Amino acid sequence: MISSEKTAEIVKTFGAKYGAGEKDTGCTAVQVAILTERINGLKEHFAANKHDYHSNRGLLKMIGRRRSLLKYLRNSSEDNYKSVIKDLGLRK
């Protein structure tokens, strides 16, 4: 689970860089960053709980949500898309 301090830090960082300000939580880049942090947190959970299939469904829904947000970001602004991908380290 992602802590509220970590979420606030992500919103401050990505909101200032890509959004309207440090409190812009609706910006697509901020939403992608928060989802990425939640997805990475679940990786640790699945390392300890291999048979937790209910949480696996939630993980797949988050991945799909992030994918659609990234698709929207790519279609609206190619430069922001590339920089968000680079900042989050999503592509190799």
N, C-alpha and C positions, 0 to 999 in steps of 0.2 A: 504494500500500500504506500502511496506517495504521501509525504507529509505536507502540511499546509505551508511550512516554511520553504520547502523545495518548490512547491507550486508558485508561491509568491516570488521566489527568485527567478523562476522561468518566465513568469509574466513580466517582471521588471526588465529582464534582459531582452527577451524577444519582442515585447511590446514597444520598447524604446527603439529597437532597431528596425522592426518591420511594420509596427502599428502606428496608432495615432499618439501614443504616449505610454508611460510606464504602467498604466492601469488598464490598458486595452486588452481585455481577455477574449474578445470576440474575433480578433485578428486570426486569419487562417494559420499563419505561421506559429502563433502562440498555441492554438489548439493542437496542431501537429506535434509541437514540442512536448506538451503535457501528455498527449497520448503515447508518444514515444517513451517518455519516462515511466508511465504506468505499464507499458508492455515490457520494458526492460526489468521492472520490478517483479513482474510475474514469472520471468525466466527463473529467478531464484526460487520462487514458490514451487515451480514444477520440478526443479532439481530434487527437492525434498519430498514432494507428493506426486509421484508419477501417475497415480491412478485417479487423480482429481479431474474427472471428465466434465463436471459442471463448470468449473472455472475455465476449462479449456474452451468451452463454447463462448464464454465472455471474452477470452483472449482473441478468438477468431473474429468476433464482432468488432472489437477495438481495432484490429488490423484492417478490417474492411472499411471502417470509418476513416482511419488514417489514409488509406489508399484513395478513397474518394475525395478527401480534402486535398491531398497532394495532386490529384488529377485536376481539381478546380484551380489550384494555385498554378499549376503548369499552364493551363489554358488562359488564365488571366494575366500572369506575369512570369515570363520565362526566366528573367534575371533573379527575381525573388525565389523562384522554385529552386534554381541551381544553388543559390547561397544557403537556403534552408537545408537542402540535402547535404551540403558540405558541412554546415555547422553541426548538424545532428549526426553525421557519419552514417547515413542510411544506405548509400550505395558504395560499392567497392570499386 
